[in-house]
């Protein structure tokens, strides 16, 4: 029996994983990956009818969990220092960082609510005081001022202004959101398959310019495989995936 769930409850796949960990009272440093993966997949099945643009990141996390699940069944890898590597380590690190930022957002939200309770009184200063301008004695003010002193003051002001500029962020302009749709990517991959007939899955992904492009390309590959327009093969575990086009000449026309 499926678990009823509303997608808007979770802000992303890490939020869903934290929910499952808290619900099952699991030690985040020792995640039972098989149990968590099974529960995560039940939630994914309930989301099958949702928009693919929302589902893509959840599907990517599902693939990550399945990959970790497979690696847990294999002999553990040993690093250069002779220590066994835990396939869950990277996921645990992501969860800890997400949890930290999530609770920081709660703290900022509480401070915002407290700040909205503060009231300020408008200043009531007489017009005579507001309009008062202290007289300036220019002779006394400019006494002893030379061009050399003016040059020193000017350089000091310029230096302070330069210190205010972020040396990293100031080099970047406005970041535009990249829009890519599944139908467009389906046409792109199908045309690529017509031209190459047999090609590498890894090479296809390396041609993509961003993370969202890779995700939608992966979804397009799954859709074309489902409709029988391509066939995939992998000789050994962790080898590159070879994709063969099954598009006939009649379909090309």
C-alpha positions as CSV (number, residue, x, y, z in Angstrom):
1,X,0.0,0.0,0.0
2,X,1.4,3.4,-1.1
3,X,2.2,6.2,1.3
4,X,0.0,9.3,0.7
5,X,2.2,12.4,0.3
6,X,2.0,15.9,-1.1
7,X,5.0,17.1,-3.0
8,X,4.8,20.6,-1.7
9,X,5.6,19.3,1.8
10,X,9.2,18.7,0.8
11,X,11.5,21.3,-0.5
12,X,13.8,18.8,-2.2
13,X,15.2,15.2,-2.1
14,X,17.4,16.0,0.9
15,X,14.4,17.4,2.8
16,X,12.5,14.1,2.1
17,X,15.5,12.0,3.3
18,X,15.8,14.0,6.5
19,X,12.0,13.4,7.0
20,X,12.5,9.7,6.7
21,X,15.5,9.7,9.0
22,X,13.7,11.6,11.7
23,X,10.5,9.5,11.2
24,X,12.4,6.3,11.7
25,X,14.7,7.7,14.5
26,X,17.8,6.7,12.5
27,X,21.4,7.7,13.3
28,X,22.4,10.0,10.4
29,X,26.0,8.6,10.6
30,X,24.7,5.0,10.2
31,X,21.9,5.1,7.6
32,X,20.3,1.7,6.8
33,X,20.5,2.4,3.1
34,X,18.3,-0.5,2.0
35,X,15.4,0.5,4.3
36,X,15.7,4.2,3.5
37,X,15.9,3.5,-0.3
38,X,12.8,1.4,-0.2
39,X,10.8,4.1,1.7
40,X,12.2,6.8,-0.6
41,X,11.1,4.8,-3.7
42,X,7.5,4.5,-2.2
43,X,7.3,8.3,-2.0
44,X,8.6,8.6,-5.6
45,X,5.9,6.3,-6.9
46,X,3.3,8.6,-5.3
47,X,4.9,11.5,-7.2
48,X,4.8,9.9,-10.7
49,X,2.0,12.1,-11.9
50,X,3.7,15.3,-10.9
51,X,5.5,17.7,-13.3
52,X,8.8,16.3,-14.5
53,X,10.6,19.6,-13.9
54,X,9.8,19.1,-10.2
55,X,10.5,15.4,-10.2
56,X,13.9,15.4,-11.9
57,X,15.9,16.2,-8.7
58,X,14.0,13.5,-6.8
59,X,14.7,11.0,-9.5
60,X,18.4,12.0,-9.4
61,X,18.5,11.3,-5.7
62,X,16.7,8.0,-6.3
63,X,19.5,7.0,-8.7
64,X,22.1,8.0,-6.1
65,X,20.5,5.9,-3.4
66,X,20.3,2.9,-5.7
67,X,24.0,3.4,-6.6
68,X,24.9,3.5,-2.9
69,X,22.8,0.4,-2.3
70,X,24.7,-1.5,-5.0
71,X,28.1,-0.3,-3.7
72,X,27.1,-1.5,-0.2
73,X,26.8,-5.0,-1.6
74,X,30.2,-5.0,-3.1
75,X,33.5,-5.4,-1.2
76,X,34.4,-2.1,0.4
77,X,37.0,0.1,-1.4
78,X,40.2,1.1,0.4
79,X,41.7,4.6,0.0
80,X,45.4,5.5,-0.2
81,X,45.7,5.5,3.6
82,X,44.5,1.9,3.8
83,X,41.1,2.9,5.3
84,X,37.8,1.4,4.1
85,X,35.6,4.0,2.4
86,X,31.9,4.2,3.3
87,X,29.7,4.7,0.1
88,X,27.3,6.7,2.3
89,X,29.9,9.3,3.4
90,X,29.2,11.9,0.7
91,X,25.4,11.6,1.2
92,X,25.8,12.0,5.0
93,X,27.9,15.1,4.5
94,X,25.2,16.6,2.2
95,X,22.5,15.8,4.7
96,X,24.4,17.4,7.6
97,X,25.0,20.6,5.6
98,X,21.4,20.8,4.4
99,X,20.1,20.2,8.0
100,X,22.4,23.0,9.3
101,X,21.1,25.5,6.7
102,X,17.5,24.4,7.3
103,X,17.7,25.1,11.0
104,X,19.5,28.4,10.3
105,X,16.6,29.4,8.1
106,X,14.2,28.7,11.0
107,X,16.4,30.9,13.2
108,X,16.3,33.8,10.7
109,X,12.5,33.3,10.3
110,X,12.1,33.6,14.1
111,X,14.2,36.8,14.1
112,X,12.1,38.2,11.3
113,X,8.9,37.6,13.2
114,X,10.4,39.2,16.3
115,X,11.6,42.2,14.3
116,X,8.1,42.7,12.9
117,X,6.8,43.3,16.5
118,X,9.1,46.4,17.0
119,X,7.5,49.7,16.5
120,X,9.3,53.0,15.8
121,X,8.2,56.5,16.5
122,X,8.6,59.1,13.8
123,X,11.1,61.8,14.8
124,X,9.5,65.1,15.8
125,X,12.2,67.7,15.3
126,X,11.2,71.4,15.1
127,X,11.6,72.9,11.7
128,X,14.0,75.5,13.2
129,X,16.4,72.8,14.2
130,X,16.0,70.9,10.9
131,X,16.8,74.0,8.9
132,X,19.7,75.1,11.0
133,X,23.0,75.1,9.3
134,X,26.2,75.7,11.3
135,X,28.2,78.6,9.9
136,X,31.5,77.6,8.3
137,X,34.6,79.7,8.5
138,X,36.3,78.8,5.2
139,X,39.6,80.6,6.1
140,X,39.9,78.5,9.2
141,X,38.8,75.3,7.5
142,X,41.3,75.7,4.6
143,X,44.1,76.9,6.8
144,X,47.3,75.0,6.0
145,X,45.7,73.0,3.1
146,X,48.0,72.3,0.2
147,X,47.8,70.4,-3.1
148,X,49.9,67.6,-1.5
149,X,47.5,67.2,1.4
150,X,44.6,67.2,-1.0
151,X,46.3,64.4,-3.1
152,X,46.8,62.3,0.1
153,X,43.1,62.7,1.1
154,X,42.0,61.8,-2.4
155,X,44.1,58.6,-2.5
156,X,42.8,57.6,1.0
157,X,39.1,58.0,-0.1
158,X,39.8,56.0,-3.3
159,X,41.5,53.2,-1.3
160,X,38.5,52.9,1.1
161,X,36.1,52.7,-1.8
162,X,38.2,49.9,-3.4
163,X,38.2,47.9,-0.1
164,X,34.4,47.8,-0.3
165,X,34.4,45.9,-3.6
166,X,34.1,42.1,-3.2
167,X,37.1,40.8,-5.3
168,X,35.1,37.6,-6.2
169,X,31.5,38.5,-6.6
170,X,32.2,41.8,-8.4
171,X,33.5,39.9,-11.4
172,X,30.2,38.2,-12.1
173,X,27.2,39.8,-13.7
174,X,23.6,38.8,-13.5
175,X,22.9,35.0,-13.4
176,X,20.1,34.1,-15.8
177,X,18.0,30.9,-15.1
178,X,18.5,28.4,-17.9
179,X,15.2,27.1,-19.3
180,X,15.2,23.6,-20.9
181,X,12.2,21.4,-21.6
182,X,11.9,17.6,-22.0
183,X,10.4,17.8,-25.5
184,X,13.2,19.9,-26.7
185,X,15.8,17.6,-25.2
186,X,14.0,14.5,-26.7
187,X,14.3,16.1,-30.2
188,X,18.0,16.8,-29.6
189,X,18.9,13.3,-28.4
190,X,16.8,11.6,-31.1
191,X,18.6,13.7,-33.8
192,X,22.0,12.9,-32.1
193,X,21.1,9.1,-32.3
194,X,20.2,9.4,-36.0
195,X,23.5,11.0,-36.8
196,X,25.8,8.7,-34.7
197,X,23.8,5.4,-34.5
198,X,26.2,4.0,-31.8
199,X,27.6,6.4,-29.2
200,X,28.8,6.7,-25.6
201,X,26.4,7.7,-22.8
202,X,29.2,9.5,-21.0
203,X,30.2,11.4,-24.1
204,X,26.7,12.6,-24.6
205,X,26.5,13.9,-21.0
206,X,29.8,15.7,-21.3
207,X,28.4,17.7,-24.2
208,X,25.8,19.3,-21.9
209,X,26.6,22.7,-20.5
210,X,24.9,22.6,-17.1
211,X,23.5,20.4,-14.4
212,X,19.9,20.9,-15.4
213,X,20.9,20.0,-19.0
214,X,22.4,16.7,-17.8
215,X,19.3,15.8,-15.8
216,X,16.9,16.5,-18.6
217,X,19.2,14.6,-21.1
218,X,19.1,11.6,-18.7
219,X,15.3,11.8,-18.6
220,X,15.2,11.9,-22.4
221,X,17.4,8.8,-22.7
222,X,14.9,7.0,-20.4
223,X,12.0,8.1,-22.5
224,X,13.6,7.0,-25.8
225,X,14.6,3.7,-24.3
226,X,11.0,3.2,-23.1
227,X,9.6,3.9,-26.6
228,X,12.1,1.5,-28.2
229,X,14.0,4.1,-30.2
230,X,17.3,3.4,-28.6
231,X,18.9,0.4,-26.9
232,X,21.6,0.5,-24.2
233,X,24.2,-2.0,-23.2
234,X,27.0,-2.3,-20.6
235,X,29.5,-5.1,-20.7
236,X,30.9,-4.7,-17.1
237,X,29.6,-3.0,-13.9
238,X,30.7,0.7,-13.9
239,X,31.8,0.5,-17.6
240,X,30.6,3.2,-19.9
241,X,27.1,2.7,-21.3
242,X,26.8,2.1,-25.1
243,X,23.7,3.5,-26.8
244,X,22.5,2.1,-30.1
245,X,19.9,3.9,-32.3
246,X,16.9,1.7,-33.3
247,X,15.4,4.4,-35.4
248,X,14.5,3.0,-38.9
249,X,14.8,4.7,-42.2
250,X,11.0,5.2,-42.4
251,X,11.1,7.0,-39.0
252,X,13.9,9.2,-40.2
253,X,11.8,10.4,-43.1
